[in-house]
Amino acid sequence: MKLQHKAWALVLIVVAIGAGSAMLGTRYLVGQSFDRLESERAVREGERARRVLLQQLQALAASARDYAYWADTVQFLAGTRPNFVDENFDAENLGYLRVAEVLIFDSRGQAHATVAREGEDALREVSADRVAALRELAMTVVATGDAKHVLRTLRVKDGQLELIVVSAVHDPDDESGRVHGTIMMVRHFDAQELTGLTEVLMTPTRLSFDAAAPSGEDTYVVPVDAGNDELYAALKDHRGQPVAALVLTLDRQLQQKAQELTWQGMGLAGLAGLLGSALLVWLLDRLILTRLQRLHSDIQRITAEGPMLAAAASSEGNDELAHLGDGINRLLMRVRDDAAVQQAARDRQEALQLQLMQSQKTEALGRFTSGIAHDFNNSLAAIGGWVRLADEDLDPQHASHEALQQALKATRYANGLMRQLLAFSRQSVPKLEPLQVCRLIEESRSLLSSGLLRECELVVNCPPQVVWAMADLTQMQQVLVNLIMNAVDAMGGRGTIELGVERVVLPSSDPASGLGTAGTLPAGAYIRFSVKDQGPGIPEEHVSKVFDPFFTTKGVGKGTGLGLSVAQGIMARHGGAIGLTTAPGAGTTFHLHLPESLPPVAEAPDQGNEGKSGARQLLFAEDDPSVRHAWATLLERQGWAVTTARDGEEAWTLFQSGPSRFDLVVTDLAMPRLDGASLAQRIRATQSPPPIILMSGNVSAEDAELLTRTDFVAVLHKPVEIDRLNRALLAAVGQSEEPATSVESPSGQETVTV
């Protein structure tokens, strides 16, 4: 469904809802207004009818009061005017007053005279039963003691409404206000009276003697037929109780007019809604929808042709739609302006992807290496132990003595390779220590197989004297390997790579020092490594960018541009610098400068049997049976009384059986049931615990330092030389001047005192 049709439908629905609401509102308001008028009319007509009737009762009361305030009436009750009734209440006078009955009672309720009009000229006395029924009203007035009291009431008798007035009789000249009796006048509201009331009200009227109003109200309307309603106006006696109701017949002209006006209003509202919807649809289509369709067509054209080639969108006018068109055009310009930036971002994303892949490979290598390190080092420790035992059992002049020494050397070499792989995979922060430079180069060279060098020849030039530098073995190996691999790539896998070492003193005026692009180092003695290739050199415009992250001149998939930036960061953390010298066609030489270091303090030579422990008790926990058996035998030959345990739980059981008999505890780290760290925590929680040494094949330098600060006096890396292990044991029990707390470097160079 098109947007245009949706907009039309929306306008029509909204207008229809508005028009319908207006029609319903009109119907409701007009109906309510006329209902209110009808109600007010009914109340007004009912009150008028009731007021006309009560006016008759008021006129009758005035007549009764005139006779009651007359001295002749008092004299009649006193017995001095016996002809008072005959003179004043004959048939003619009663007809004039429209009075049907007159009764005069004294103050004790005795009837002194009763006159009832019968026909036009005849009179009669009121019956005794009737007198008895009316005496109650007379006594009510006497009981008030008020000489001016007048009681007005309505009563129904034999299906006829009666208007009754009772007035107290008193002497107007008597200031005491004594009540001498009462005079009562009764008017029958017969058909003649009802006809007169109808003529006065000008509305058909009748009486209803159903005193209980259906709605409980004084005035209510009851529908009769389509054209008339009946209005009921309640008539009440002196006690407020309804005795009858005046029923007025009212026409329903107001309701008919209300319906006519309602339909007229609804029709006008519907017509206005129809015209308004048509006008709104026309204006919406002309002012907005047509322009939106044109703008939509422009966007489709731009999408089909592409933002780089499409023409601008229309933006006529000065309103929001025109501004929208201008915004689309500005967006097109922005897209075109950002094309080059997007291409650069795409290249950077590819470089980041390569970096991520390289990082994942490194992480996988670290996990793989860490996973096999423990078992591999245990095997090396077992092999070294058994070879050492065999060598000790043979005479030094035996033909196999040299073979066993070579086997031990190969074991130590394998151990060094595993430590290098572990340290390289961890990518730890630099741990600076004195390194023999030529040894650093040889161990770095061992990481480069012939396949990595392809057809290149690596020529190493080391000084004849022993030179030392402060460096982290693993990270420096990483830098050297990276530079050599870059040289191989630069020469296409063919040529000679020269790796040289020399001692220099800075500042230097030698232009070949390679410090021009690496900054100025503090003055002092440095060891300079030089890696020179025979490649085409680096173009001049690229020299200032080679150390920028992600910058590379290699093809896609052959480099990430991170190697030199990482190397620069490593050299900066070593307090050194990396620089280069290059010339087109003459190759490139990278220079590494490391601060020179003094040689480390040499260890005291082994004194043979003088270092024996004197059969001190040693608890040795190791889960590998070959390692446990071989090294227990070696330690026993060094003079230790060794008790072995297959895991941490067994070691803990043995320790609990005699905690005071062990002078030293040596434990592996990874063991079933209870590892070495947990075993050390349990032993240290006892009273006067012995020293504990950890011997493991997979502990980083950072973890080793943490362990020596908590539960262990020393952490040794397996496999360890038996002489070094024995010195550490003696230091731990206080039989050597060597510090008791030590951590073996992960590179395996020396033992570092903590």
PyMOL commands that set and color helices and strands:
alter all, ss='L'
color gray80, all
select helices_A, chain A and resi 3-68+71-78+84-88+91-97+128-144+191-201+253-305+320-337+339-393+401-426+437-446+450-453+473-490+511-513+540-543+563-573+608-611+625-637+648-657+676-684+701-708+722-732
alter helices_A, ss='H'
color red, helices_A
select strands_A, chain A and resi 101-106+111-118+122-124+150-157+160-169+181-189+205-208+219-223+228-236+242-251+433-436+455-461+468-471+494-506+524-532+577-582+588-595+617-621+641-645+664-667+692-696+714-717+742-744+751-753
alter strands_A, ss='S'
color yellow, strands_A
deselect
rebuild
show_as cartoon
